[in-house]
């Protein structure tokens, strides 16, 4: 996700993804990396929200990459 980096922008992501595990991380280049695992429907809801006007801060674009869940996440956190 490209936009303005700060934890306040990533923070609400931790409250948003119902039924998902993973993390949000502010990258040095200004993007926010969001890794989410869970039911496909819940992942699609998170993507819809990230692309909506309801997200915190400014979102310039969302790139999605689907893969095999790795597990190991306890809830959803800001890193």
N, C-alpha and C positions, 0 to 999 in steps of 0.2 A: 504494500500500500504506500503510495507516495503522498507526501503532505508535510505539514510542519511537525517537527519532532519535539515532543516533550511528554513526560509521563502523564500529564493531565489528559493529553489526547489519547493515550493508550489506556488509561485507567478505566474509563467506562466500558471498554471492551471486556474487561474482566467480569463485569456484571451482566453483560449482554448475552453471552452464548449459553443458553440453557442446554444442559445435557452434554456439553462439550468439555474436553480436557485439552490443555495445551498452554500456550503463553503468547504474550505480546512483548515485543522488544523494539526499542528505538535504535535504529542503525545510525552510524556515523555520517552517512550521506543524506540524512533527512527523511528516509523512509521508515515505516514501521512494519516490522515483520510480525505476522500473526500465524501461528501454527495451531491448528485445531483438529482434534480427533473426536469422533463420535458418529452417531447415525447420520447417514448421507443427508436426510431431510434437514437435520439441525445445522449441518455444515452449509447447505444451500441457504438457510435462513440467515446465517451469519454473513454470508457473501452478499445477500440482498441488502442487509442492513448497512454493511460497509460501503455499498454503492449508493445508498440513499442520502437524502439531505439531512437525516437525523444524526449523522455521526459527529463526534466532537472534532473540533479543528477543521482543517481543510483537507479533503482527500482529492488528489489529482488523478488517481487511477488505482485499480485493484488488479493484480495478476494472480490467478489461481493455478496451483499445481497440485494435482491429485496423486496420491501414492498409497502404499500399503501402510496402515497404522503401525507405529513402532511401540506404542504403549509407554509406560513409565511416567506418565504425567498424573499428578495428584491434584485434580481440580484445574483451575485456570489462573495463571499468575502473570504479573508484570516482571520481566527480568531486566 
